[in-house]
Amino acid sequence: MDIDLIFKIAAIGIIVAVLNQLLIRSGREEQAMMTTLAGLIVVLMMMVYQIQDLFETIKSLFGF
């Protein structure tokens, strides 16, 4: 796992948090929730690819 992945996830979290606060303060709670969900989905997709790589590594390690 790269440290770069951690920085990407942190950057997405910061951007989503700032957008969320801006949208809530302007009275657009629905868009704020959608922005938060979009950020969560992006991070989860990044993690799915990392978990897939982990399983491939384990599979090649044990020769399956």
KETOR-580680 format. One record per residue: residue in one letter; x, y, z of N, C-alpha, C, CB in turn. Coordinates in nm, 4 decimals, always signed. Glycine has a CB too. Example, Ala and Ser with C-alpha at 12.3 -4.5 7.8 and 13.67 -1.06 7.14 Angstrom:
<sites>
site aa=a&n_u=+1.3190&n_v=-0.5690&n_w=+0.7800&ca_u=+1.2300&ca_v=-0.4500&ca_w=+0.7800&c_u=+1.3200&c_v=-0.3300&c_w=+0.7800&cb_u=+1.1308&cb_v=-0.4473&cb_w=+0.9046 $
site aa=s&n_u=+1.2850&n_v=-0.2250&n_w=+0.7080&ca_u=+1.3670&ca_v=-0.1060&ca_w=+0.7140&c_u=+1.2900&c_v=+0.0030&c_w=+0.7870&cb_u=+1.4084&cb_v=-0.0598&cb_w=+0.5725 $
</sites>
This chain:
<sites>
site aa=m&n_u=+0.0856&n_v=-0.1182&n_w=+0.0000&ca_u=+0.0000&ca_v=+0.0000&ca_w=+0.0000&c_u=+0.0894&c_v=+0.1235&c_w=+0.0000&cb_u=-0.0970&cb_v=+0.0004&cb_w=+0.1232 $
site aa=d&n_u=+0.0578&n_v=+0.2142&n_w=-0.0848&ca_u=+0.1333&ca_v=+0.3384&ca_w=-0.0951&c_u=+0.0857&c_v=+0.4404&c_w=+0.0064&cb_u=+0.1223&cb_v=+0.3956&cb_w=-0.2351 $
site aa=i&n_u=+0.1762&n_v=+0.5267&n_w=+0.0468&ca_u=+0.1382&ca_v=+0.6394&ca_w=+0.1316&c_u=+0.0571&c_v=+0.7383&c_w=+0.0483&cb_u=+0.2642&cb_v=+0.7085&cb_w=+0.1934 $
site aa=d&n_u=+0.0764&n_v=+0.7301&n_w=-0.0846&ca_u=+0.0026&ca_v=+0.8164&ca_w=-0.1768&c_u=-0.1476&c_v=+0.7936&c_w=-0.1659&cb_u=+0.0488&cb_v=+0.7925&cb_w=-0.3204 $
site aa=l&n_u=-0.1880&n_v=+0.6690&n_w=-0.1452&ca_u=-0.3295&ca_v=+0.6370&ca_w=-0.1303&c_u=-0.3884&c_v=+0.7042&c_w=-0.0065&cb_u=-0.3491&cb_v=+0.4855&cb_w=-0.1224 $
site aa=i&n_u=-0.3131&n_v=+0.7057&n_w=+0.1009&ca_u=-0.3612&ca_v=+0.7702&ca_w=+0.2239&c_u=-0.3787&c_v=+0.9197&c_w=+0.2018&cb_u=-0.2636&cb_v=+0.7447&cb_w=+0.3410 $
site aa=f&n_u=-0.2837&n_v=+0.9807&n_w=+0.1311&ca_u=-0.2947&ca_v=+1.1235&ca_w=+0.1015&c_u=-0.4134&c_v=+1.1535&c_w=+0.0104&cb_u=-0.1661&cb_v=+1.1738&cb_w=+0.0370 $
site aa=k&n_u=-0.4401&n_v=+1.0655&n_w=-0.0867&ca_u=-0.5558&ca_v=+1.0851&ca_w=-0.1743&c_u=-0.6862&c_v=+1.0786&c_w=-0.0954&cb_u=-0.5567&cb_v=+0.9800&cb_w=-0.2860 $
site aa=i&n_u=-0.6965&n_v=+0.9811&n_w=-0.0071&ca_u=-0.8178&ca_v=+0.9667&ca_w=+0.0746&c_u=-0.8345&c_v=+1.0868&c_w=+0.1668&cb_u=-0.8128&cb_v=+0.8363&cb_w=+0.1574 $
site aa=a&n_u=-0.7240&n_v=+1.1330&n_w=+0.2247&ca_u=-0.7308&ca_v=+1.2509&ca_w=+0.3117&c_u=-0.7718&c_v=+1.3750&c_w=+0.2337&cb_u=-0.5960&cb_v=+1.2745&cb_w=+0.3801 $
site aa=a&n_u=-0.7189&n_v=+1.3906&n_w=+0.1135&ca_u=-0.7546&ca_v=+1.5063&ca_w=+0.0305&c_u=-0.9016&c_v=+1.5034&c_w=-0.0078&cb_u=-0.6680&cb_v=+1.5105&cb_w=-0.0957 $
site aa=i&n_u=-0.9523&n_v=+1.3863&n_w=-0.0432&ca_u=-1.0942&ca_v=+1.3735&ca_w=-0.0761&c_u=-1.1791&c_v=+1.4072&c_w=+0.0454&cb_u=-1.1263&cb_v=+1.2311&cb_w=-0.1263 $
site aa=g&n_u=-1.1372&n_v=+1.3604&n_w=+0.1622&ca_u=-1.2108&ca_v=+1.3898&ca_w=+0.2856&c_u=-1.2149&c_v=+1.5385&c_w=+0.3161&cb_u=-1.1487&cb_v=+1.3159&cb_w=+0.4022 $
site aa=i&n_u=-1.1021&n_v=+1.6066&n_w=+0.2992&ca_u=-1.0977&ca_v=+1.7508&ca_w=+0.3252&c_u=-1.1848&c_v=+1.8266&c_w=+0.2268&cb_u=-0.9539&cb_v=+1.8025&cb_w=+0.3180 $
site aa=i&n_u=-1.1761&n_v=+1.7912&n_w=+0.0986&ca_u=-1.2564&ca_v=+1.8599&ca_w=-0.0030&c_u=-1.4051&c_v=+1.8381&c_w=+0.0218&cb_u=-1.2187&cb_v=+1.8111&cb_w=-0.1439 $
site aa=v&n_u=-1.4428&n_v=+1.7156&n_w=+0.0537&ca_u=-1.5840&ca_v=+1.6855&ca_w=+0.0788&c_u=-1.6329&c_v=+1.7590&c_w=+0.2036&cb_u=-1.6050&cb_v=+1.5330&cb_w=+0.0946 $
site aa=a&n_u=-1.5507&n_v=+1.7652&n_w=+0.3070&ca_u=-1.5909&ca_v=+1.8351&ca_w=+0.4294&c_u=-1.6119&c_v=+1.9840&c_w=+0.4039&cb_u=-1.4857&cb_v=+1.8152&cb_w=+0.5389 $
site aa=v&n_u=-1.5219&n_v=+2.0451&n_w=+0.3273&ca_u=-1.5361&ca_v=+2.1878&ca_w=+0.2964&c_u=-1.6601&c_v=+2.2127&c_w=+0.2115&cb_u=-1.4108&cb_v=+2.2402&cb_w=+0.2237 $
site aa=l&n_u=-1.6787&n_v=+2.1303&n_w=+0.1083&ca_u=-1.7987&ca_v=+2.1461&ca_w=+0.0238&c_u=-1.9256&c_v=+2.1235&c_w=+0.1041&cb_u=-1.7945&cb_v=+2.0488&cb_w=-0.0952 $
site aa=n&n_u=-1.9225&n_v=+2.0267&n_w=+0.1935&ca_u=-2.0386&ca_v=+1.9977&ca_w=+0.2765&c_u=-2.0748&c_v=+2.1192&c_w=+0.3617&cb_u=-2.0119&cb_v=+1.8754&cb_w=+0.3659 $
site aa=q&n_u=-1.9761&n_v=+2.1787&n_w=+0.4261&ca_u=-2.0027&ca_v=+2.2959&ca_w=+0.5100&c_u=-2.0514&c_v=+2.4147&c_w=+0.4280&cb_u=-1.8775&cb_v=+2.3348&cb_w=+0.5871 $
site aa=l&n_u=-1.9916&n_v=+2.4357&n_w=+0.3113&ca_u=-2.0368&ca_v=+2.5457&ca_w=+0.2259&c_u=-2.1813&c_v=+2.5270&c_w=+0.1809&cb_u=-1.9461&cb_v=+2.5582&cb_w=+0.1041 $
site aa=l&n_u=-2.2150&n_v=+2.4053&n_w=+0.1432&ca_u=-2.3508&ca_v=+2.3800&ca_w=+0.0960&c_u=-2.4522&c_v=+2.3887&c_w=+0.2099&cb_u=-2.3586&cb_v=+2.2430&cb_w=+0.0295 $
site aa=i&n_u=-2.4166&n_v=+2.3425&n_w=+0.3272&ca_u=-2.5090&ca_v=+2.3513&ca_w=+0.4410&c_u=-2.5323&c_v=+2.4964&c_w=+0.4792&cb_u=-2.4545&cb_v=+2.2728&cb_w=+0.5619 $
site aa=r&n_u=-2.4257&n_v=+2.5761&n_w=+0.4798&ca_u=-2.4400&ca_v=+2.7178&ca_w=+0.5168&c_u=-2.5230&c_v=+2.7960&c_w=+0.4154&cb_u=-2.3027&cb_v=+2.7824&cb_w=+0.5306 $
site aa=s&n_u=-2.5231&n_v=+2.7509&n_w=+0.2899&ca_u=-2.6029&ca_v=+2.8201&ca_w=+0.1881&c_u=-2.7445&c_v=+2.7646&c_w=+0.1781&cb_u=-2.5346&cb_v=+2.8101&cb_w=+0.0528 $
site aa=g&n_u=-2.7787&n_v=+2.6682&n_w=+0.2650&ca_u=-2.9151&ca_v=+2.6165&ca_w=+0.2686&c_u=-2.9432&c_v=+2.5046&c_w=+0.1710&cb_u=-3.0091&cb_v=+2.7258&cb_w=+0.2430 $
site aa=r&n_u=-2.8404&n_v=+2.4397&n_w=+0.1214&ca_u=-2.8589&ca_v=+2.3305&ca_w=+0.0255&c_u=-2.8188&c_v=+2.1982&c_w=+0.0906&cb_u=-2.7757&cb_v=+2.3554&cb_w=-0.1040 $
site aa=e&n_u=-2.9006&n_v=+2.1554&n_w=+0.1842&ca_u=-2.8690&ca_v=+2.0345&ca_w=+0.2597&c_u=-2.8720&c_v=+1.9096&c_w=+0.1730&cb_u=-2.9655&cb_v=+2.0187&cb_w=+0.3746 $
site aa=e&n_u=-2.9605&n_v=+1.9061&n_w=+0.0748&ca_u=-2.9703&ca_v=+1.7873&ca_w=-0.0117&c_u=-2.8431&c_v=+1.7703&c_w=-0.0940&cb_u=-3.0931&cb_v=+1.7979&cb_w=-0.1054 $
site aa=q&n_u=-2.7938&n_v=+1.8812&n_w=-0.1503&ca_u=-2.6700&ca_v=+1.8723&ca_w=-0.2279&c_u=-2.5514&c_v=+1.8384&c_w=-0.1376&cb_u=-2.6438&cb_v=+2.0043&cb_w=-0.3024 $
site aa=a&n_u=-2.5543&n_v=+1.8859&n_w=-0.0132&ca_u=-2.4465&ca_v=+1.8541&ca_w=+0.0800&c_u=-2.4434&c_v=+1.7045&c_w=+0.1087&cb_u=-2.4630&cb_v=+1.9333&cb_w=+0.2109 $
site aa=m&n_u=-2.5600&n_v=+1.6454&n_w=+0.1271&ca_u=-2.5651&ca_v=+1.5021&ca_w=+0.1532&c_u=-2.5205&c_v=+1.4234&c_w=+0.0296&cb_u=-2.7073&cb_v=+1.4602&cb_w=+0.1951 $
site aa=m&n_u=-2.5595&n_v=+1.4689&n_w=-0.0887&ca_u=-2.5177&ca_v=+1.4005&ca_w=-0.2115&c_u=-2.3670&c_v=+1.4122&c_w=-0.2321&cb_u=-2.5920&cb_v=+1.4581&cb_w=-0.3330 $
site aa=t&n_u=-2.3090&n_v=+1.5262&n_w=-0.1972&ca_u=-2.1643&ca_v=+1.5434&ca_w=-0.2070&c_u=-2.0925&c_v=+1.4488&c_w=-0.1117&cb_u=-2.1251&cb_v=+1.6888&cb_w=-0.1772 $
site aa=t&n_u=-2.1448&n_v=+1.4360&n_w=+0.0082&ca_u=-2.0856&ca_v=+1.3451&ca_w=+0.1053&c_u=-2.0950&c_v=+1.2007&c_w=+0.0574&cb_u=-2.1540&cb_v=+1.3604&cb_w=+0.2411 $
site aa=l&n_u=-2.2084&n_v=+1.1632&n_w=+0.0037&ca_u=-2.2243&ca_v=+1.0275&ca_w=-0.0487&c_u=-2.1320&c_v=+1.0016&c_w=-0.1666&cb_u=-2.3687&cb_v=+1.0036&cb_w=-0.0902 $
site aa=a&n_u=-2.1160&n_v=+1.1005&n_w=-0.2542&ca_u=-2.0269&ca_v=+1.0847&ca_w=-0.3688&c_u=-1.8826&c_v=+1.0661&c_w=-0.3220&cb_u=-2.0375&cb_v=+1.2065&cb_w=-0.4627 $
site aa=g&n_u=-1.8412&n_v=+1.1440&n_w=-0.2230&ca_u=-1.7069&ca_v=+1.1279&ca_w=-0.1686&c_u=-1.6863&c_v=+0.9915&c_w=-0.1063&cb_u=-1.6790&cb_v=+1.2347&cb_w=-0.0666 $
site aa=l&n_u=-1.7860&n_v=+0.9443&n_w=-0.0342&ca_u=-1.7788&ca_v=+0.8124&ca_w=+0.0274&c_u=-1.7685&c_v=+0.7028&c_w=-0.0780&cb_u=-1.9006&cb_v=+0.7887&cb_w=+0.1162 $
site aa=i&n_u=-1.8454&n_v=+0.7143&n_w=-0.1848&ca_u=-1.8418&ca_v=+0.6144&ca_w=-0.2914&c_u=-1.7064&c_v=+0.6133&c_w=-0.3606&cb_u=-1.9525&cb_v=+0.6410&cb_w=-0.3933 $
site aa=v&n_u=-1.6488&n_v=+0.7312&n_w=-0.3844&ca_u=-1.5171&ca_v=+0.7381&ca_w=-0.4483&c_u=-1.4121&c_v=+0.6702&c_w=-0.3614&cb_u=-1.4772&cb_v=+0.8845&cb_w=-0.4752 $
site aa=v&n_u=-1.4134&n_v=+0.6975&n_w=-0.2320&ca_u=-1.3154&ca_v=+0.6366&ca_w=-0.1413&c_u=-1.3379&c_v=+0.4860&c_w=-0.1321&cb_u=-1.3238&cb_v=+0.7006&cb_w=-0.0007 $
site aa=l&n_u=-1.4623&n_v=+0.4431&n_w=-0.1260&ca_u=-1.4890&ca_v=+0.2992&ca_w=-0.1205&c_u=-1.4430&c_v=+0.2283&c_w=-0.2468&cb_u=-1.6372&cb_v=+0.2741&cb_w=-0.0986 $
site aa=m&n_u=-1.4601&n_v=+0.2929&n_w=-0.3625&ca_u=-1.4123&ca_v=+0.2316&ca_w=-0.4871&c_u=-1.2595&c_v=+0.2216&c_w=-0.4873&cb_u=-1.4607&cb_v=+0.3130&cb_w=-0.6095 $
site aa=m&n_u=-1.1926&n_v=+0.3228&n_w=-0.4336&ca_u=-1.0473&ca_v=+0.3155&ca_w=-0.4228&c_u=-1.0064&c_v=+0.1995&c_w=-0.3328&cb_u=-0.9904&cb_v=+0.4478&cb_w=-0.3688 $
site aa=m&n_u=-1.0801&n_v=+0.1788&n_w=-0.2257&ca_u=-1.0478&ca_v=+0.0713&ca_w=-0.1334&c_u=-1.0786&c_v=-0.0657&c_w=-0.1941&cb_u=-1.1245&cb_v=+0.0895&cb_w=-0.0029 $
site aa=v&n_u=-1.1810&n_v=-0.0746&n_w=-0.2754&ca_u=-1.2135&ca_v=-0.2022&ca_w=-0.3405&c_u=-1.0983&c_v=-0.2464&c_w=-0.4296&cb_u=-1.3438&cb_v=-0.1902&cb_w=-0.4233 $
site aa=y&n_u=-1.0391&n_v=-0.1521&n_w=-0.5029&ca_u=-0.9259&ca_v=-0.1881&ca_w=-0.5886&c_u=-0.8057&c_v=-0.2325&c_w=-0.5052&cb_u=-0.8870&cb_v=-0.0694&cb_w=-0.6783 $
site aa=q&n_u=-0.7840&n_v=-0.1693&n_w=-0.3907&ca_u=-0.6731&ca_v=-0.2096&ca_w=-0.3051&c_u=-0.6979&c_v=-0.3473&c_w=-0.2438&cb_u=-0.6511&cb_v=-0.1062&cb_w=-0.1948 $
site aa=i&n_u=-0.8212&n_v=-0.3762&n_w=-0.2052&ca_u=-0.8544&ca_v=-0.5074&ca_w=-0.1506&c_u=-0.8403&c_v=-0.6144&c_w=-0.2581&cb_u=-0.9970&cb_v=-0.5079&cb_w=-0.0929 $
site aa=q&n_u=-0.8781&n_v=-0.5813&n_w=-0.3806&ca_u=-0.8607&ca_v=-0.6747&ca_w=-0.4914&c_u=-0.7129&c_v=-0.7067&c_w=-0.5110&cb_u=-0.9208&cb_v=-0.6171&cb_w=-0.6210 $
site aa=d&n_u=-0.6274&n_v=-0.6054&n_w=-0.5055&ca_u=-0.4832&ca_v=-0.6288&ca_w=-0.5170&c_u=-0.4323&c_v=-0.7147&c_w=-0.4017&cb_u=-0.4074&cb_v=-0.4952&cb_w=-0.5206 $
site aa=l&n_u=-0.4851&n_v=-0.6916&n_w=-0.2825&ca_u=-0.4455&ca_v=-0.7721&ca_w=-0.1671&c_u=-0.4803&c_v=-0.9188&c_w=-0.1878&cb_u=-0.5125&cb_v=-0.7198&cb_w=-0.0403 $
site aa=f&n_u=-0.6012&n_v=-0.9462&n_w=-0.2349&ca_u=-0.6414&ca_v=-1.0843&ca_w=-0.2575&c_u=-0.5594&c_v=-1.1490&c_w=-0.3681&cb_u=-0.7892&cb_v=-1.0911&cb_w=-0.2916 $
site aa=e&n_u=-0.5254&n_v=-1.0736&n_w=-0.4718&ca_u=-0.4413&ca_v=-1.1280&ca_w=-0.5779&c_u=-0.3018&c_v=-1.1612&c_w=-0.5245&cb_u=-0.4314&cb_v=-1.0285&cb_w=-0.6949 $
site aa=t&n_u=-0.2498&n_v=-1.0767&n_w=-0.4380&ca_u=-0.1188&ca_v=-1.1029&ca_w=-0.3783&c_u=-0.1229&c_v=-1.2265&c_w=-0.2897&cb_u=-0.0717&cb_v=-0.9819&cb_w=-0.2974 $
site aa=i&n_u=-0.2268&n_v=-1.2393&n_w=-0.2096&ca_u=-0.2403&ca_v=-1.3573&ca_w=-0.1229&c_u=-0.2572&c_v=-1.4831&c_w=-0.2070&cb_u=-0.3603&cb_v=-1.3412&cb_w=-0.0264 $
site aa=k&n_u=-0.3342&n_v=-1.4720&n_w=-0.3133&ca_u=-0.3559&ca_v=-1.5870&ca_w=-0.4004&c_u=-0.2256&c_v=-1.6314&c_w=-0.4667&cb_u=-0.4606&cb_v=-1.5538&cb_w=-0.5069 $
site aa=s&n_u=-0.1451&n_v=-1.5364&n_w=-0.5122&ca_u=-0.0181&ca_v=-1.5732&ca_w=-0.5742&c_u=+0.0830&c_v=-1.6228&c_w=-0.4704&cb_u=+0.0394&cb_v=-1.4539&cb_w=-0.6504 $
site aa=l&n_u=+0.0709&n_v=-1.5747&n_w=-0.3470&ca_u=+0.1612&ca_v=-1.6185&ca_w=-0.2411&c_u=+0.1393&c_v=-1.7652&c_w=-0.2051&cb_u=+0.1429&cb_v=-1.5317&cb_w=-0.1176 $
site aa=f&n_u=+0.0132&n_v=-1.8056&n_w=-0.2000&ca_u=-0.0173&ca_v=-1.9438&ca_w=-0.1657&c_u=-0.0335&c_v=-2.0337&c_w=-0.2870&cb_u=-0.1416&cb_v=-1.9488&cb_w=-0.0836 $
site aa=g&n_u=-0.0202&n_v=-1.9801&n_w=-0.4063&ca_u=-0.0188&ca_v=-2.0622&ca_w=-0.5286&c_u=-0.1555&c_v=-2.1093&c_w=-0.5733&cb_u=+0.0682&cb_v=-2.1812&cb_w=-0.5081 $
site aa=f&n_u=-0.2591&n_v=-2.0359&n_w=-0.5461&ca_u=-0.3935&ca_v=-2.0750&ca_w=-0.5916&c_u=-0.4215&c_v=-2.0205&c_w=-0.7277&cb_u=-0.5001&cb_v=-2.0274&cb_w=-0.4949 $
</sites>
